[in-house]
Structures are given as structure tokens and as C-alpha cells.
Amino acid sequence: MSQHATSAAEEKDPYPEEPAQISRTESNVSESKSPSVEPAVLGSPPDGGLRAWSQVLGGHLVALNSWGYVNSFGVFQAYYTVSMAVPPSKISWIGGLQILLMMLIGTLSGRALDAGYYHYVAIPGLAIQTLGVFMTSLVSNYWQLLIAQGICQGIGSGLAFTPTMALVSTYFSRKRALAVCGMSSGTATGGVIFPIIARQLLGRVGIGWTVRIMGFVFMANTACALALIRPRPMSRKQGPLIELRSFRDPWYSLFSLGMLFVVLGLYFVYYYVRHASVTITSRKHS
């Protein structure tokens, strides 16, 4: 009787493992459709502790020197327009060039962190940043200013900022959002510090020494950041310079497109609001 039952069961389900095979096949197909990127960090993140949070502080200082200085360009926009007698649209090329180079080079320099070469890009970047600030204090015409503050600052920030932001995120998992916010707030810190320096010193010591003092702030921040930042062991020695497979994800592509439109109109306010207020005030008093 049991033999007949067994025989009937076998006839009823001749391929008992087929559903599992189909499930595995569907899983493999779904995995092949989604772009996968090899994990770049060896080991699980500490997600806290003195060393992890010191990376946030170091990243905060890098952000202060990078986006914090870029966001303060409105002060320079108003001053250069008056002192050099150059149209505002021409002066804004300096600030726009900073942002262009910073984002363009950042797409390439971030890969250096994955390959384990953080210091090879971050140290030259921070050095070029500081050099650009001190060279800005010595310029006497528009083209020198475009090279010193536009090109040098843009290249230096592009080399330093993106790898540092990626590095901070490798130390955290659950607290990653808080850590990235702590680093990114350096942008706001710089946006407060540099305009205050300019407002207090431009009328007293002139543009040269005002910018040099900003350069000394850059030097102090750079020294502290390099003393604090320690990259974790990375595993992606091989791989493309730009991970174009990520754009196969429609949500990522839409997010990138949305950020393009956000940044496209963002910096009009940062660059022109001070110049507009000075112009309106001077017209009222004239």
C-alpha cells in the first residue's frame, strides 16, 4: 500500500525541486537586472566611537574650506564689482567656475577613496585650496582673480571634498545620516565665518590682508583635518572611474536630474543678494 502511495506521489509531482529552482532563477534574474556595485569597505563600520566622530569633525573642516568658502562668494561679488569696475555677470564667472570644477572633479576624485588613495587626492586638493586663497590676496586684475579664486579653488575643493564625504560615511551605518549632516554643516559654518571676516576687515586692512587672514584659517583647518582623518581599508582597487551602471536605476537617475535643476538656480541668491542690497541701498541714499 505504501509503495502505491509513493508511486502516486511521484507521478503527481515528478519534479519536486522545480519551484525552488524557479525561485532561484527569478532571484538571479532580478539581481542581474539591478546594477550592483562591489562593496568598497572591508569590515563592518564602527558606527560610533572617538575615531569615527573625529572623522566627522575633520570632514566638517574640509566642508568649511570647500563649500563654506564657495557660499561666501557673494561678499567678493559685491566688492569686486565696485573695486574693479567689472560687470556683475563677468565677476560671477569666478564663483561659477569654482562650482563647476568642484563638482566635475568630484565625480572623478571620489573613486580614489574606493581604491585606497584618499591622501593622494585630498592632500594636493587641500594644498591647492590654500594656495588659491593666498594667491587671491596678491591679484591685481580680473584674469589673475579668475585663475586664483576660480580655477585653483575649484580644483582643490573638487579633489578634497567628495572623497572626504564618502570617507565619513564608511564609518557609520545606523548613524550615517547624522554623521553626514555633521560634516555637511561645515558648509554653513564657513558661510558664517568668512563673511564676518570680510565685513570686519575689508574697511580696515583692505582686500589683501582680509583674504590672507582667510588663508590662515584655511591652513589651520587643513592641518586639523589631516591630523584627524584616517581612511578605512578599502577593497575596490579595480573598477571604472565613473560607475555609469548606477544610472540604470530609474530612481537614481531621477534624483540626479532633480539635483541638476536644484543647483541650476540655487546660487543666484548666494552670489547676487548682497550686491543687490548694496545697489538698492546706495540708490536710496543718492
C-alpha positions in Angstrom: 0.0 0.0 0.0 2.8 2.4 0.9 4.6 1.6 -2.3 1.5 2.5 -4.3 1.2 5.8 -2.4 4.8 6.7 -3.0 4.4 5.8 -6.7 1.3 8.0 -6.9 3.1 10.9 -5.2 6.0 10.6 -7.7 3.6 10.6 -10.6 1.7 13.7 -9.2 4.9 15.7 -8.7 7.7 14.3 -10.9 9.9 17.4 -10.4 9.7 18.2 -6.7 12.6 20.7 -6.8 11.3 22.8 -9.7 9.7 25.6 -7.6 12.9 26.1 -5.7 14.9 26.2 -8.9 12.4 28.7 -10.5 12.7 30.8 -7.3 16.4 30.9 -7.5 16.3 31.6 -11.2 13.9 34.5 -10.7 16.2 35.8 -7.9 19.2 35.6 -10.2 17.4 37.4 -13.0 16.2 40.2 -10.7 19.7 40.6 -9.3 21.2 40.7 -12.8 18.7 43.5 -13.8 19.6 45.8 -10.9 23.0 47.4 -11.1 25.2 46.0 -8.3 28.3 47.7 -7.1 31.0 45.8 -5.2 31.3 46.9 -1.5 34.3 49.1 -1.2 35.0 48.9 2.6 36.5 45.9 4.3 34.7 45.0 7.6 31.6 46.5 9.3 31.6 50.2 10.2 32.1 51.1 13.9 29.0 53.3 13.8 30.4 55.5 16.7 33.3 56.0 19.0 36.0 58.6 19.2 37.8 57.7 16.0 34.5 57.7 13.9 33.3 61.0 15.2 36.7 62.6 14.7 36.2 61.8 11.0 33.0 63.9 11.1 35.0 66.8 12.7 37.7 66.5 10.1 35.1 66.4 7.3 33.4 69.4 8.8 36.6 71.4 8.5 37.1 70.2 4.9 33.5 71.3 4.1 34.2 74.6 5.8 37.1 75.2 3.4 35.2 74.0 0.4 31.5 74.8 0.2 31.8 77.3 3.0 34.2 79.4 1.0 32.2 79.0 -2.2 28.9 80.0 -0.4 30.6 83.2 0.8 31.4 84.4 -2.7 28.5 86.9 -2.6 30.8 89.1 -0.4 33.5 89.0 -3.1 30.9 89.5 -5.8 29.8 92.8 -4.4 33.3 94.0 -3.6 34.9 93.1 -6.9 32.1 94.7 -8.9 32.8 98.0 -7.3 36.5 97.9 -6.8 37.4 96.5 -10.3 34.6 98.3 -12.2 33.7 95.0 -13.8 30.1 94.0 -14.7 28.5 91.6 -12.1 27.9 89.0 -14.8 31.6 88.8 -15.5 32.5 88.6 -11.8 30.1 85.7 -11.3 32.1 83.6 -13.7 34.7 83.3 -10.9 32.2 81.8 -8.5 30.5 79.7 -11.2 33.8 78.3 -12.2 34.5 77.2 -8.7 31.3 75.2 -8.5 31.8 73.7 -12.0 35.3 72.4 -11.3 34.4 71.3 -7.8 31.5 69.1 -9.0 33.2 67.9 -12.2 36.4 66.9 -10.5 34.5 65.4 -7.5 32.9 62.8 -9.9 36.5 61.5 -10.5 38.2 62.0 -7.2 35.7 60.0 -5.3 36.9 56.8 -7.0 40.3 57.4 -5.5 38.9 56.7 -2.0 37.5 53.3 -3.1 40.9 52.4 -4.5 42.6 53.3 -1.2 44.3 56.5 -2.5 42.5 59.1 -0.3 45.6 61.0 0.7 46.9 61.1 -2.8 44.0 63.3 -3.8 43.0 65.0 -0.6 46.4 66.4 0.4 47.0 68.1 -3.0 43.4 69.3 -3.0 43.7 71.0 0.4 47.1 72.4 -0.6 45.7 73.9 -3.9 42.8 75.4 -1.9 45.1 77.2 0.4 47.4 78.3 -2.4 44.5 79.7 -4.3 43.4 81.8 -1.3 46.8 83.3 -0.8 47.3 84.0 -4.5 43.9 85.7 -4.5 45.3 88.2 -1.9 48.0 89.2 -4.5 46.0 89.6 -7.7 45.6 92.9 -9.5 43.3 92.2 -12.4 40.4 90.1 -13.4 42.2 87.2 -15.2 44.5 86.7 -12.2 41.5 86.5 -10.0 39.7 84.1 -12.3 42.7 81.7 -12.1 43.5 82.1 -8.4 40.0 82.1 -6.9 38.0 80.4 -9.7 40.3 77.7 -11.0 42.6 76.9 -8.1 39.8 76.9 -5.5 37.6 74.8 -7.8 40.2 72.2 -8.5 41.3 72.0 -4.8 37.8 71.7 -3.5 36.9 69.0 -6.1 39.9 66.9 -5.1 39.3 67.2 -1.3 35.5 67.4 -0.6 33.9 64.4 -2.4 36.4 61.8 -1.1 36.1 63.2 2.4 32.3 63.0 2.4 32.5 59.4 1.2 35.1 58.6 3.8 32.9 59.8 6.6 30.0 57.6 5.5 32.2 54.5 5.7 32.5 54.8 9.5 28.7 54.7 10.1 25.6 52.6 9.3 22.7 53.4 11.5 24.0 56.9 12.4 25.2 57.7 8.8 22.6 60.4 8.2 23.6 62.2 11.4 27.3 61.9 10.6 26.9 63.2 7.0 24.8 66.1 8.4 27.5 66.9 10.9 30.1 67.0 8.2 27.9 69.0 5.7 27.1 71.6 8.3 30.7 72.8 7.8 29.3 74.5 4.7 27.1 76.7 7.0 30.0 77.3 9.4 32.2 78.6 6.6 29.2 80.6 5.2 29.1 82.4 8.6 32.9 82.7 9.3 34.2 84.1 6.0 31.6 86.8 5.5 32.2 88.0 9.1 35.9 88.2 8.4 35.3 90.2 5.3 32.8 92.6 6.9 35.1 93.3 9.9 38.4 93.6 8.0 37.8 94.9 4.4 37.3 98.5 5.6 40.3 98.3 8.0 43.1 96.4 6.3 41.9 96.1 2.6 41.2 93.1 0.4 44.8 91.8 0.5 45.1 91.1 4.2 41.5 90.2 4.6 42.0 87.3 2.2 45.3 86.4 3.8 43.6 86.0 7.1 41.1 83.7 5.4 44.1 81.8 4.1 45.4 81.3 7.7 42.0 80.0 8.6 42.4 77.5 5.7 45.8 76.5 6.9 44.6 75.8 10.4 41.6 73.8 9.2 43.7 71.8 6.8 46.2 70.9 9.5 43.5 69.8 11.9 41.6 67.8 9.2 44.7 65.9 8.0 45.5 65.1 11.7 42.0 63.7 12.3 41.1 61.9 9.1 42.0 58.2 8.8 40.6 56.2 5.8 39.4 52.7 6.5 40.8 49.7 4.5 39.2 49.8 1.0 38.8 46.8 -1.4 37.8 48.2 -4.8 41.3 48.5 -6.3 39.8 47.7 -9.8 36.8 49.2 -11.4 35.6 52.0 -13.7 36.5 55.6 -12.9 32.8 56.6 -13.1 30.1 54.0 -12.2 27.8 54.5 -15.1 25.8 51.4 -14.2 24.2 53.4 -11.4 22.1 55.3 -14.0 20.3 52.1 -14.9 18.4 52.6 -11.6 15.5 55.0 -12.6 15.2 56.4 -9.1 18.8 57.3 -9.0 18.6 58.9 -12.5 15.6 60.9 -11.5 17.3 62.1 -8.3 20.3 63.2 -10.3 18.2 65.1 -12.7 16.3 66.7 -9.9 19.5 67.8 -8.2 20.7 69.3 -11.5 17.7 71.6 -11.6 18.0 72.5 -7.9 21.7 73.5 -8.2 21.0 75.3 -11.6 19.1 78.0 -9.9 20.4 77.9 -6.3 23.5 80.1 -6.4 21.8 83.2 -8.0 20.7 84.1 -4.4 24.1 83.3 -2.8 26.0 85.5 -5.3 23.7 88.4 -6.1 21.7 89.1 -2.9 24.5 91.2 -1.3 25.2 93.0 -4.5 21.5 93.7 -5.0 21.1 95.0 -1.4 24.1 97.3 -1.7 22.9 98.7 -5.0 19.3 99.3 -3.7 20.7 101.0 -0.5 23.1 103.3 -2.5 20.2 104.4 -4.8 18.1 105.3 -1.8 20.8 107.5 -0.3 21.8 109.1 -3.6 
